[in-house]
Amino acid sequence: MAASDRSLTAEIFVPPKPTLTKLRVAAAGCTACPLHRTGTQTVFGAGARNAPIMLVGEQPGDQEDRAGEPFVGPAGRLLDKALLAAGIDRAQTYVTNVVKHFKWEPRGKRRIHSKPNVSEIRACRPWLDHEIALVRPQVLVCLGATAAQALLGKAFRVTQSRGRLVSSPLAPHALATVHPSSLLRAPDDETRRRELARFIDDLRVAALAIAEPTVSLH
């Protein structure tokens, strides 16, 4: 990466010979984009160092921002439930986000999620690239459109290709599905149950790819 490009991204904060521990410490002081001014703290990835599955969301939510850990709020608890149903031990996964600070806008006393823009995603991308390089997951699971398009290309559509293994230079297998937070917004219980079942089915594809590494790509 050219020096002029590095100055626009978090790459300038990445320590020499990075480890996950070194990256977490360095990311705490990242000021590569304006989101560090509104987020309570950097929310870095967490999980098994050599996890066979890495799950990547868009950004931390309100509870994650306060706790400093990814996927600990309502969406995280739903993810835990779905992983268990799919036969995946969350303790053997690594969970993280494309953007490490919570982007929000005030609505009364609440802090409401606001989608990160292209420049914010680009600025934060080096952290994720180094996480992937160090964890070296067998399956990279993109949770939601923002993560899928950041990692699998702008033309990727979760609605068209969800739950299917696709090729990627980032991992032996990649797969995209919805973000668990979308299930929380379902209009009724029946829709929520149906969409949760679909989400679990998508995660089972990732579990199968680990159990049978030679599984063919769609």
C-alpha positions as MATLAB code, in Angstrom:
seq = 'MAASDRSLTAEIFVPPKPTLTKLRVAAAGCTACPLHRTGTQTVFGAGARNAPIMLVGEQPGDQEDRAGEPFVGPAGRLLDKALLAAGIDRAQTYVTNVVKHFKWEPRGKRRIHSKPNVSEIRACRPWLDHEIALVRPQVLVCLGATAAQALLGKAFRVTQSRGRLVSSPLAPHALATVHPSSLLRAPDDETRRRELARFIDDLRVAALAIAEPTVSLH';
ca = [
       0.000    0.000    0.000;
       1.361    3.421   -0.983;
       2.191    5.888    1.785;
      -0.542    8.266    0.610;
      -3.108    5.451    0.840;
      -1.859    4.329    4.244;
      -2.404    7.821    5.647;
      -6.123    7.542    4.831;
      -6.654    4.230    6.599;
      -5.956    2.463    9.876;
      -2.876    0.835    8.328;
      -0.702    3.561    9.857;
      -1.764    2.338   13.322;
      -0.971   -1.333   12.672;
       2.102   -2.406   14.682;
       5.058   -4.271   13.171;
       4.722   -8.065   13.288;
       1.119   -7.833   14.464;
      -0.634  -10.371   16.644;
      -4.302  -10.275   17.613;
      -3.333   -8.937   21.033;
      -1.127   -6.218   19.536;
      -3.847   -5.287   17.050;
      -6.480   -4.989   19.771;
      -4.241   -2.663   21.780;
      -3.323   -0.569   18.740;
      -6.919   -0.344   17.518;
      -7.947    1.201   20.827;
      -6.139    4.364   19.754;
      -7.285    4.413   16.129;
      -8.326    7.814   14.773;
      -8.393    6.891   11.075;
     -11.982    8.071   10.636;
     -14.343   10.444   12.477;
     -16.249    7.617   14.185;
     -13.718    7.490   17.011;
     -15.190   10.806   18.197;
     -18.702    9.415   18.693;
     -18.043    5.789   19.624;
     -17.399    5.114   23.307;
     -14.467    2.869   22.428;
     -13.041    0.665   19.716;
     -14.800   -2.702   19.597;
     -12.232   -5.140   18.251;
     -12.852   -8.751   17.268;
     -12.870  -11.581   19.791;
     -12.753  -15.342   19.818;
     -10.566  -18.345   19.144;
      -7.117  -17.523   17.777;
      -7.280  -20.270   15.137;
     -11.047  -20.338   14.710;
     -12.255  -22.379   11.724;
     -15.171  -19.950   11.296;
     -14.943  -16.158   11.340;
     -18.208  -14.222   11.462;
     -18.101  -10.624   10.270;
     -20.849   -8.096   10.873;
     -21.236   -4.450    9.937;
     -20.383   -2.584   13.127;
     -20.877   -2.828   16.900;
     -24.237   -1.847   18.314;
     -25.124    0.219   21.362;
     -24.456   -2.520   23.932;
     -21.258   -3.608   22.190;
     -20.052   -0.017   22.184;
     -20.558    0.229   25.935;
     -19.087   -3.214   26.708;
     -16.171   -3.038   24.257;
     -16.890   -6.560   22.959;
     -18.572   -7.668   19.699;
     -21.963   -9.388   19.519;
     -22.942   -9.183   23.189;
     -26.288   -7.410   22.707;
     -29.655   -8.802   21.526;
     -28.317   -9.661   18.059;
     -25.352  -11.417   19.638;
     -27.587  -13.501   21.873;
     -29.661  -14.488   18.859;
     -26.461  -15.373   17.009;
     -25.447  -17.611   19.923;
     -28.800  -19.408   19.728;
     -28.487  -19.902   15.957;
     -24.891  -21.127   16.179;
     -25.868  -23.679   18.794;
     -28.757  -24.908   16.636;
     -26.400  -25.180   13.653;
     -23.940  -27.290   15.629;
     -21.303  -24.571   15.938;
     -19.627  -23.778   19.258;
     -19.273  -20.005   19.503;
     -16.167  -20.534   21.637;
     -14.568  -22.000   18.509;
     -15.440  -18.999   16.326;
     -13.991  -15.519   15.897;
     -16.487  -12.663   15.693;
     -15.744   -9.166   14.482;
     -17.075   -6.285   12.395;
     -16.088   -4.406    9.258;
     -16.178   -1.138   11.230;
     -14.882   -1.095   14.811;
     -16.706    1.966   16.153;
     -20.439    2.398   16.719;
     -21.953    4.913   14.305;
     -25.186    6.307   15.650;
     -27.600    9.211   15.669;
     -29.622   10.428   18.661;
     -33.337    9.770   18.890;
     -34.573   11.052   22.197;
     -32.486    9.288   24.836;
     -31.644    6.411   22.499;
     -28.643    5.969   20.208;
     -29.868    4.597   16.881;
     -27.637    2.684   14.476;
     -26.510    4.587   11.383;
     -24.965    2.770    8.433;
     -21.230    3.444    7.931;
     -20.267    5.057    4.654;
     -17.686    3.952    2.097;
     -14.858    6.096    3.465;
     -15.427    4.851    7.023;
     -15.429    1.242    5.854;
     -12.280    1.813    3.829;
     -10.503    3.533    6.716;
     -11.239    0.639    9.074;
     -10.571   -2.195    6.612;
      -6.895   -2.854    7.564;
      -7.936   -4.083   11.008;
     -10.212   -6.691    9.447;
      -7.643   -7.690    6.835;
      -5.082   -8.377    9.552;
      -7.622  -10.287   11.655;
      -8.396  -12.553    8.701;
      -4.702  -13.043    7.934;
      -3.914  -14.018   11.527;
      -6.949  -16.211   12.278;
      -6.915  -17.865    8.831;
     -10.483  -19.186    9.038;
     -11.655  -22.062    6.890;
     -14.993  -20.308    6.399;
     -15.595  -16.572    6.355;
     -19.244  -15.800    7.160;
     -20.503  -12.342    6.203;
     -23.456  -11.221    8.296;
     -25.493   -8.715    6.305;
     -25.072   -6.735    3.122;
     -22.437   -4.288    4.376;
     -20.051   -7.077    5.385;
     -20.791   -9.100    2.254;
     -20.156   -6.234   -0.135;
     -17.038   -5.130    1.744;
     -15.508   -8.617    1.572;
     -17.088  -10.202   -1.513;
     -17.456   -7.179   -3.786;
     -19.903   -4.361   -4.353;
     -21.917   -6.422   -6.828;
     -22.620   -9.176   -4.292;
     -26.258   -9.478   -3.252;
     -27.153  -11.393   -0.114;
     -30.730  -11.756   -1.346;
     -29.499  -13.681   -4.388;
     -26.621  -15.728   -2.952;
     -27.245  -16.176    0.776;
     -26.290  -19.495    2.296;
     -24.112  -20.544   -0.627;
     -20.383  -21.173   -0.453;
     -18.515  -18.867   -2.806;
     -14.872  -18.517   -3.738;
     -12.782  -15.813   -2.106;
      -9.076  -15.044   -1.869;
      -9.621  -14.326    1.841;
     -10.476  -17.878    2.949;
     -11.001  -21.366    1.492;
     -14.753  -20.753    1.696;
     -16.929  -17.694    2.108;
     -20.632  -17.438    2.746;
     -23.066  -14.582    3.231;
     -26.300  -14.490    5.170;
     -28.421  -11.905    6.940;
     -27.322  -10.065   10.046;
     -29.059  -11.436   13.158;
     -30.307   -7.947   13.983;
     -32.608   -8.186   10.952;
     -34.406  -11.081   12.630;
     -35.149   -8.877   15.617;
     -36.988   -6.495   13.304;
     -39.337   -9.172   11.955;
     -42.940   -7.910   11.986;
     -44.393  -10.915   13.833;
     -43.451  -14.113   15.662;
     -44.179  -16.406   12.715;
     -41.931  -14.405   10.398;
     -39.227  -14.335   13.057;
     -39.368  -18.122   13.504;
     -39.244  -18.685    9.751;
     -36.319  -16.334    9.225;
     -34.435  -17.762   12.202;
     -34.771  -21.233   10.668;
     -33.343  -19.931    7.385;
     -30.481  -18.258    9.245;
     -29.682  -21.501   11.062;
     -29.723  -23.369    7.746;
     -27.185  -20.883    6.353;
     -24.906  -21.425    9.340;
     -25.191  -25.201    8.896;
     -23.612  -24.764    5.463;
     -20.592  -23.215    7.171;
     -20.512  -26.068    9.688;
     -20.605  -28.604    6.853;
     -17.732  -26.868    5.081;
     -15.599  -27.417    8.179;
     -16.680  -31.020    8.606;
     -16.112  -31.735    4.916;
     -13.380  -29.343    3.673;
     -13.642  -30.648    0.111;
     -17.289  -29.625   -0.226;
     -17.839  -28.142   -3.681;
     -18.605  -24.480   -4.236;
     -21.924  -23.415   -5.789;
];
